[in-house]
Amino acid sequence: MLSVEDIRPIRFGDVAFEGGRWPMYVHVVEHPDGLVLVDTGMLVSHPGIVDFDPQFTPLDSLVDPSSVALVINTHLHFDHCGGNSLFSGRPIHVQRVELADARSEEDYTIPEWVDFPGATYEELDGDTQLLDGVRVIVTPGHTRGHQSVVVDTSDGVVAIGGDVSYQYRDLADPKTEGQRRVRELNPVAVWLAHKDEPWRP
């Protein structure tokens, strides 16, 4: 069985947001079937995101794409899908409604970071078991199609929540459907995309 130590945050940079600099993370799960990569960070900048002043290390300098067995996007905002093109021809797991919104809503994301040559999405419709001990659950709130990754470990459930919340207090006192679904897991830890340490109940 997986352990909490098999889940590793990788800080790839920081971004200007709400008057400060917020860290940006992707997460990996060391699974017997290979590395599970949750979100893909960034490879380059883009004129559409200059207001966020992202300072970052390209994902392929931090993770060997050939070692990745499974790619999951919690959602398709720029700091979560900017490295997707490293996985051309390989399935990237995302909720169907999330992909539809990213393709149709103005100013949702960087379109060419979603639809690039060889982009291959495994479109999910709800909660889905992906590997032994690894599943996704729908956690709407930040976006309609946001999903979180749930890892069953010997110490209990760990969630990789992406942007299900920006602040620990929203997990202590959940406001959105997504936050409530994460809390219903009774997790021992919840990793967030913009926090250095996991939330623990």
N, C-alpha and C positions, 0 to 999 in steps of 0.2 A: 504493500500500500504506500501511496505517496505520503510525504511528511511536509510540515510547514516549511522546512528548509529547502524543499524542492521548488518553492516559488520565490522568484528573484526579481526585484525591481531594478530597472536600468534607467538611470537619469540621462536623458539625451540633451537637455538644455533647459532654458527658462524663457519666459514670455512676459511681456508687460500686460498687466491686467489689474483693473480696479485700484490703480494708484501704486502698485508695487510690482515686484518681479516674482512670478510664480514658477516653481519647478515643473518640468514636464517629464513624465515617465512612460515607458512601455514596461510590460511585465512578461517574464518567461516562466514556464513550468517545465522542469526537467522530468519528462515522462519516459517510461520504458520504451514507448514507440517513437520517441524523438522529441525534439524541443517544440513546445507549444508557445507561439508568440501571440501575445495579446496587444493589439495595436502596433502600428509600424512607424511611429515617429515622423521624421522628415528626412529628405535627402537634399533639397535645395530650398531657397526662399522664393517668394513670389510677390509681385507688386500688390496683389490683393490683400496681403496681410502685413504691410509695412507698419500699420498702426499698432500692431502687436509686438513689433521689434523682436522677433524670435532670434535668440542666440542658441545655436545647437551644434551638435556633432551628428553627421549623417549616420543613419541607422547601420549601414553596411560597414562602418568603422567600429561598431559596437557588438554586432551579432553577425555571425557567418550565415548568410541566407541558405547555404546548402545544408546546414545542420537543422533547419526548421522543418518539422514534419507537418505542422498544422498552423494556419494563420487565422486569427479571429479579429474582426474589428468590432469594438464595442459600439461605435457609431462612425460616421464618415466626415466629421469635422477635420480641418486641415492638419491639426497636430496629432491626429489618430490614424490618418490614412496616407500621410505624405511619403511613406516608404513602400506603399503597396506595389509599385511598379517593379520592385526587386523580385516579385513573385509572379512575373508574367507566365501564364500557362498553368499556374498552380491554383487550386481552389482557395478562395478567401471567404470565410464564413461570416455572413452578415444577415441581419433580418431583411426580408423582402421589402417591407414598408420603409426601412431606412434607406435602402438603395434607391427606391422609387422617389423618395423625398430629395435625396442628394442629387438626383438627375433632373428634378423638375422645379425645385424651389430656388428662386434667385438669392444670391449671396449666402447660400447654405454652406458651400465648401469650394474647393478649387476643382472644377470639373475634370480637368485633365489628370488630376491625381486619382480620380475615381475611375474614369474610363480611359485607359492607356492601351497601347498595343499589347494584345495577349491577356487583357484583364479577364479573369475567370472567377465569377462569384458563385458560391454555393448559397443560394437564397433560402433562408430558413423562415418557417412560419410558426413562430412560438418556441417554447422551451424544447431543447434538443440535446440528447446525449451524443457527444462527439467521440469520446474515447473512454475507456474504463477509468472512472474516477474524475472525468472532466465533462461538464455539461454547460450549456448556456441557458439562462432564463431571461425572459423579456422584462426589462426594468424601465418603462417609459417615464418621462419627466423632462429630462434634459433635451431629448428628442423623442418623437413618437416611436421610433424603432430602436431605441437604445437597448442594449443587452449587456448583461454581466456574466462573467465566467465563474462557475462554481467548481471548486476543487475539493474532493473528499480526501481528507488526510487522516493519519492515525491520531491526530490531536483534535479532530473535529473539522467542520466545514470552514473553508477559507473562500472568500469572494474577491474577485478582481473586478472592481466596480466602474472603472473608467471615470465618466463624469456623472455617475448616478447621484453624486453629491460633490460639492466643492469643500464643504466644511464638516468636521466631525459632529458638530452639534445637530446637523440634519440627519445623522444616523442615530444619534441618541434620542431624538424626537422627530421621527420621520414625517415628512409633509407630502411627498409625492407617492404615487403608486409604486414606482420603482424602489424608492427608499424603504417602503413598507415591505415589499417582497424580499428585499435583502435581509431586513431584520427578522422576517419570519423564518429564515434559514437557521436562526440561532448561531450565527457564525462566531468562531473564535477570533477572527481577524477579517478586516475588509481593507484591501488596498485601493487607493484612489489615484487618479492620474496626476494630480497636482499636490500631493502630500508626500513628505519624505518618509513618514512612518505609517504603518497601518492603524486604522481605528480598531480598538478592542473594547468589547462591552465591559 
